[in-house]
């Protein structure tokens, strides 16, 4: 008997970028994080790349990259975000596949995924093909090899989906047990029904396809997967391991595979510390001589299928009605209550109508370049993965058969972006939840708006009226939205960004930070051509000419802009396409004279007469820029306030000392000023270079002496960043005992305060150093020279402070 175990995690978040910015804006519901990607990355994706095994007293016994020991897939759009937002975790995920190949007979732990989580049985044939090809190419780009397996979004499947995967070279996929309809041993004629999940999940099966191709299918263990996701099995890693190990029959011949599949977010986001339960589960299983960890590719290579299967067509893992959740009011939803999902069907119909309408435009317009528009779309993933100018030019030249001038490049790229957004608007989350005005449905409507906008630009045809006619029949559950058309129009108003908007943002940034010669905002680049700035008291007038370009379509524009700032949030923002030098100079002269003459009311009236687009508030900026302006104004006000408070504190400090010595109660107003000032000073000391431990200890002593409260969140964040920074400095100069001594002092001082510091990054750095620099550590810890003594003592103390110093980590070393 051979018992094998495989744990699969489907790690995925829907694309959340504003389609005009190609950047994620602030999402208040993810607070205190800027957006949901950041939040779930901190709770799940990053912790699984460096997960802890804890020993006695909560000290770290090991740090493990879970991804190297399980089977996993990441959504391509999520990895594209992570590559920029958290390159360290992204690199660890890539590295895990390389490590797993050494562990699992050359088979990697990573699986591919069709590109943007489209429900594949509901897609048309062209979209199914592109989704699979893009998923394969994205995987190859990130992991340096061709994928063996591919995850299908929501495991939504039919024979056409499996066939296009097999055609692309995919060897296997994973489905839910209830998606198997009947099985038989290869070579036999009679099929045995396995409805309602009764299929034996411990074998791979071959599914023969109408084209003559075939693909292997693994059906995961439903009950155990359910209990991991929903029934608390992740509360105890040992119990988790036991449940998996006990899932085999008492007696059997040959080999069997117990395997589960859940959303990867179960391991840390849905279940706090779920990553550590997974880590300990893997730790226990690795020590069990009766089982072996594996991944699907390895098991399939060593255990070719002995059975074949027929699947349940148009089925999925998360809808009891097949794939109706993504096109009908089938009853599948998140919350109990009176909410209906009658909006699902008209939402899909509106998108299908738009997709088919713009496909005709795309085909007709692409004839300018070649006779094969859909091959160009299939290969456009090359550009999505690398938008460098050379790569874009080579791609377009190859498909057009000639070098394209700039205006034709922009036209061709707009056509391709039109198609990319037409697929993004089918991301499954748009239908999964309960209300059409939710952020997921709103997001896919933003992609539809982008498709309409691009189509209008390249062809002059406006599909918005026809689209809204269908969308109006999608009823909202909320009276303030009424129907899908209202949701669309509201989301569109806050989403569209063009060159004029970007130029105005550039002007506001110039008020805040000074005018930069070049500056980037999301996917836009701005270059200053002309700029004039005038000040009168607290009032400022900026007038400029900016060259704005986007790296998505290479579109370029010259924009005149004006920013009138009359203090705090009082802004007047205006822009227009650049007409000519004479008109620009005349506008500058007229506005400058009125401003310097103090005629602000006249200026407010004059600006709109000269500039076609005028906005009277910073709240018309996109959200991230609103936040930047708000932070700038708050910081400016705080600077004035803190200067005043510092003067008061300097006066009352001796009084506080005197009252403390005679046990006289401190007046509440005095205490508030002193507490605020000391917390501010504590953060400034933590952020100062070089750090002065004596100054830090003095402030901490005063806070404790007067029993003042601590700004725990801000101080903890500053302390965590500083300790992580010192850890990184140390590994770059490991012989430098001074850095270790500073780290030891900070940990000693701050551990006397009731702070909850995030030492995750510093622990990772220290742990990896211990693994890679064993010879250096051995030599230092033997204390053979006078210089070794302070290094060794500080190194040990830092290890204790980081909760890492223990015999398990340093096993085999001369300690």
Secondary structure by P-SEA (a helix, b strand, c coil): cbbbbbbbbbcccccccccccccccccccccccccaaaaaaaaccccccccccccccccccccccccccccccccaaaaaaaacccaaaaaaaaaaaaaaaaacccccccccccccccccccccaaaaaaaaaaaaaaaaaaccccccbbbcccccccaaaaaaaaaacccccccccccccccccccccbbbbbccccccccbbbbbbccccbbbbbbbcccaaaaaaccccccccaaaaaaaaaaccccccccbbbbbbbcccccccccccaaaaaaaaaaaaaaacccbbbbcaaaaaaaccccccccccccccccccccccccccccccccccccccccaaaaaaaaaaaaaaaaaaaaaaaaccccccaaaaaaacccccccccaaaaaaaaaaaacccccaaaaaaaaaaaaaaaaaaaaaccccccccccccaaaaaaaaaaaaaaaaaaaaccccaaaaaaaaaaaccccccccccaaaaaaaaaaaccccaaaaaaaaaaaaaccccccccccccbbbbbcbbbbbbcccbbbbbbbbbbbbccccccccccbbbbbccccbbbbbccccccaaaaaaaaaaaaaaaaacaaaaaaaaaaacccccccccccccaaaaaaaaaaaaaaaaaaaaaaaaaaaaaaaaaaaaaaaacccccaaaaaaaaaaaaaaaaaaaacccccaaaaaaaaaaaaaaccccaaaaaaaaaaaaaaaaaaaaaaccccaaaaaaaaaaaaaaaaccccccaaaaaaaaaaaaaccaaaaaaaaacccccaaaaaaaaaaaaaaaccccccccccccc
